[in-house]
Amino acid sequence: MCGIVGLFLKDARLQPELGGLLTDMLVTMTDRGPDSAGIAIYGPGRPGRAKLTVQSDDMAAFDGLQARLAAATGTDVSITRKDTHAVIEAPRDAAPDLRAALPAGLRVMSAGERIEIYKEVGLPRDVARRFAVPEMSGTHGIGHTRMATESAVTTMGAHPFSTGPDQCLVHNGSLSNHNALRRRLRRDGVHIETENDTEVGAAYLTWRMGQGATLGGALEQGLRDLDGFYTFVVGTADGFGVLRDPIACKPAVMAETERYVAFGSEYRALVNLPDIARARIWEPEPATVYFWSH
């Protein structure tokens, strides 16, 4: 079943509240998917710096990691630990060497200049607390609480999935042709780690954009290439997009005010947002791409 939320802030004064607002929205969706949860936060970033968010079940994997990566890349590396995750920052031009130098056992959750993804097995409230998500600030973010239907309940099976710099995707539904598409993308050199159909959807969009398509164009092409039923919420460095399949059988509702745009699988995810009583509320149309950017 699964629950999706998204929040795009127009008003910079709300940015310190992003993590708290998004967490409250996601916790409200807990009964749609209580086995695992994840949140992508887009912060301001640091000029000239790139970052990787990594995860490991073995806490010893982080011991001495900063020194090892600094030595391997020959540059300034900083690490911020958050429970089973860590955010590693380095100069932008060192990003490829940084990723190549990661020791075995560290899983990359996201890469880019602004994005941080935190996801684990467990209830949304517990996952958010583990990583202090309610205290995080940023411009926009998306979240997902999962009910596993096609793959195991694991950290790597949780959403969001990130397959390109500052890109991520969450999904409610099921893709019927993901196995064939996975094989096709892998033949074209696209890296896909899990058997989750949502990662295939994310990789497909990254692949299309790598061929020169805009996000909107990639989503529109997906209407022809992705079989099944789905609601996608996609994050990029400067905004987020929404797309429902042509049948639109999965629930979705949006709200917009002068201060924000919000998405929820159900309206109850939105009821505690500021000024929600004055928001324009609507259900996104089938096979229609919606996108907001700064």
C-alpha positions in Angstrom: 0.0 0.0 0.0 2.7 2.5 1.1 2.4 6.2 2.0 4.1 9.2 0.3 4.6 12.8 1.4 6.4 15.7 -0.2 6.9 19.3 0.8 8.3 22.1 -1.3 8.8 25.4 0.5 8.3 28.7 -1.3 8.8 30.8 1.8 12.4 30.7 3.1 11.1 31.5 6.6 9.7 27.9 6.8 13.0 26.3 5.9 14.1 25.7 9.6 10.8 23.8 10.0 11.1 21.5 7.0 12.3 18.4 8.9 9.6 18.7 11.5 6.8 19.3 9.1 7.8 16.5 6.8 8.2 14.1 9.7 4.7 14.9 11.0 3.3 14.3 7.6 5.0 10.9 7.2 4.1 9.7 10.7 0.5 10.3 9.9 0.9 7.8 7.0 2.3 5.1 9.2 -0.6 2.7 8.8 -0.1 2.7 5.1 3.3 1.0 5.4 4.8 0.2 8.8 7.8 -1.9 7.9 10.4 0.7 6.8 10.6 4.4 6.2 12.9 7.0 4.6 13.2 10.7 4.1 15.2 12.8 1.6 16.1 16.3 2.7 17.4 19.0 0.4 19.5 21.4 2.4 21.3 24.5 1.3 24.6 22.7 0.5 28.0 24.3 0.6 29.6 26.0 -2.4 32.1 23.8 -4.1 31.4 20.8 -1.9 29.8 17.5 -2.7 28.5 14.9 -0.3 27.7 11.2 0.0 25.2 9.9 2.5 26.3 6.3 3.4 24.9 3.6 5.6 26.3 0.5 7.4 24.8 -2.0 9.9 28.3 -2.4 11.3 29.2 0.7 13.4 32.9 -0.3 13.2 32.8 0.6 9.5 33.0 4.3 10.4 36.1 3.9 12.6 39.0 5.9 11.1 36.9 6.5 7.9 37.7 10.2 7.7 41.4 9.7 7.8 41.3 6.8 5.3 39.2 8.8 2.8 41.3 11.9 3.2 44.5 9.9 2.5 42.9 8.1 -0.5 41.6 11.3 -2.1 44.4 13.7 -1.0 41.9 16.3 0.0 39.8 17.7 2.8 37.1 15.3 3.9 34.6 15.8 6.7 32.2 13.2 8.2 29.0 13.8 10.2 27.8 10.6 11.9 24.0 10.0 12.3 23.3 6.6 13.8 23.7 4.0 11.1 24.3 6.7 8.5 27.0 9.3 7.9 27.3 12.3 5.6 30.7 12.6 3.9 31.7 15.9 2.4 34.6 16.8 0.1 35.4 19.2 -2.7 33.2 18.7 -5.7 36.0 17.7 -8.0 37.0 14.9 -5.6 33.6 13.3 -5.6 34.4 10.4 -8.0 37.6 9.5 -6.1 35.6 9.7 -2.8 33.0 7.2 -3.9 35.7 4.9 -5.4 37.6 5.0 -2.1 34.6 3.8 0.1 35.4 0.6 1.9 33.3 -2.5 1.4 30.2 -2.6 3.7 29.3 1.1 3.2 26.1 1.5 1.1 25.5 4.8 -0.7 22.1 6.2 0.1 22.5 9.4 -2.0 25.1 11.6 -3.7 25.1 15.2 -4.8 25.5 18.7 -3.4 22.3 19.1 -1.5 20.5 15.8 -0.9 20.7 13.6 2.2 18.7 10.4 2.4 18.1 8.6 5.7 16.2 5.3 5.6 15.9 2.2 7.8 13.6 -0.6 8.8 11.1 0.5 11.4 8.2 2.9 11.9 8.5 6.4 10.5 8.5 8.1 14.0 11.4 5.8 15.1 13.4 6.2 11.9 13.0 10.0 11.9 14.1 10.2 15.6 17.2 8.1 15.0 18.5 10.6 12.5 17.1 13.8 14.1 15.1 14.5 11.0 12.7 16.8 12.8 15.5 19.2 13.6 16.7 19.4 10.0 16.2 22.5 7.8 16.0 22.7 4.0 14.1 23.9 1.0 12.2 20.7 0.1 12.0 17.0 0.9 10.1 13.8 0.3 9.3 10.8 2.5 8.0 7.3 2.2 6.6 4.6 4.6 6.6 1.2 3.1 4.5 -1.9 3.0 6.7 -4.5 1.2 4.9 -6.3 -1.5 7.6 -7.4 -4.0 10.8 -7.5 -2.1 12.2 -8.1 1.4 12.0 -5.8 4.3 15.5 -4.4 4.4 17.2 -1.0 4.5 18.1 -1.2 0.9 14.6 -2.0 0.0 13.2 1.1 1.7 12.5 4.3 -0.2 13.6 6.9 -1.4 15.9 5.5 -4.1 18.6 7.7 -5.5 20.3 6.8 -8.8 21.7 10.2 -9.9 23.2 13.3 -8.3 20.7 15.1 -6.2 17.9 12.9 -7.6 15.5 10.6 -5.7 12.2 8.9 -6.2 9.4 7.4 -4.0 6.7 5.3 -5.4 3.3 3.9 -4.4 2.1 1.1 -6.7 3.8 -1.6 -8.7 5.6 -1.8 -12.0 4.9 -4.9 -14.0 7.8 -4.7 -16.4 10.6 -3.8 -14.0 12.6 -7.0 -14.6 12.9 -6.5 -18.3 13.6 -2.8 -17.9 16.3 -3.6 -15.2 18.1 -5.9 -17.7 17.9 -3.2 -20.4 19.3 -0.5 -18.1 22.1 -2.7 -16.8 23.1 -3.4 -20.4 23.4 0.3 -20.9 25.7 0.6 -17.9 23.1 1.9 -15.3 23.9 0.7 -11.8 21.0 -0.9 -10.0 21.6 -2.5 -6.6 18.3 -4.0 -5.5 15.4 -6.1 -6.9 12.9 -3.3 -5.9 10.8 -2.0 -8.8 11.0 1.5 -7.5 14.8 1.6 -7.9 14.2 0.7 -11.6 11.8 3.6 -11.9 14.4 5.9 -10.4 17.1 4.5 -12.6 15.0 4.9 -15.7 14.5 8.6 -15.1 18.2 9.1 -14.4 19.0 7.2 -17.7 16.5 9.3 -19.7 17.9 12.6 -18.2 21.4 11.3 -19.0 20.3 11.2 -22.6 19.3 14.9 -22.5 15.7 14.8 -21.4 14.4 17.2 -18.8 12.8 15.6 -15.7 9.4 16.5 -17.2 10.3 14.9 -20.5 11.6 11.8 -18.7 8.4 11.4 -16.8 6.3 11.8 -19.9 8.4 9.2 -21.7 7.9 6.9 -18.7 4.2 7.0 -19.4 5.0 4.9 -22.5 7.8 2.8 -21.1 6.7 1.9 -17.5 3.9 -0.6 -17.3 1.8 -0.9 -14.1 0.2 1.5 -11.7 2.1 4.1 -9.8 2.3 7.5 -8.2 5.8 9.0 -8.3 7.1 11.8 -6.3 10.6 12.8 -7.6 13.1 15.1 -6.0 15.8 17.1 -7.7 18.3 19.7 -6.5 15.9 22.6 -7.1 12.4 21.1 -6.8 10.1 18.2 -6.9 7.7 16.6 -9.3 4.6 14.4 -9.2 3.2 11.9 -11.7 0.3 9.5 -11.6 -0.2 6.7 -14.1 -3.0 7.0 -16.7 -5.4 5.0 -14.5 -4.5 6.9 -11.3 -5.7 4.1 -9.0 -3.4 5.1 -6.2 -4.7 7.9 -3.9 -3.0 11.3 -4.0 -3.8 14.8 -2.9 -2.0 18.1 -3.2 -2.2 21.5 -1.4 -0.7 24.8 -2.5 -0.4 28.1 -0.7 1.8 31.2 -1.1 4.3 29.5 1.3 4.5 25.9 0.1 3.3 23.0 -2.1 2.6 19.7 -0.4 1.8 16.2 -1.5 0.2 13.3 0.5 -1.2 9.9 -0.2 -4.2 11.1 1.8 -5.4 14.5 2.9 -4.9 13.7 6.6 -1.1 13.9 6.0 -1.6 17.6 5.2 -3.9 18.8 8.0 -1.3 20.1 10.3 0.5 22.2 7.8 0.5 26.0 8.3 -2.5 27.8 6.8 -3.9 24.6 5.3 -7.4 25.9 5.7 -6.6 28.5 3.1 -4.8 26.2 0.7 -5.9 25.2 -2.8 -6.6 21.5 -2.5 -6.8 19.2 -5.5 -6.2 15.7 -6.7 -3.5 15.5 -9.4 -4.8 14.4 -12.8 -3.8 11.1 -14.3 -0.8 11.1 -16.7 0.0 14.7 -16.0 3.4 15.9 -14.9 3.5 18.5 -12.1 6.8 20.2 -11.1 7.8 23.1 -8.9 11.3 24.5 -8.7 13.2 27.3 -7.1 
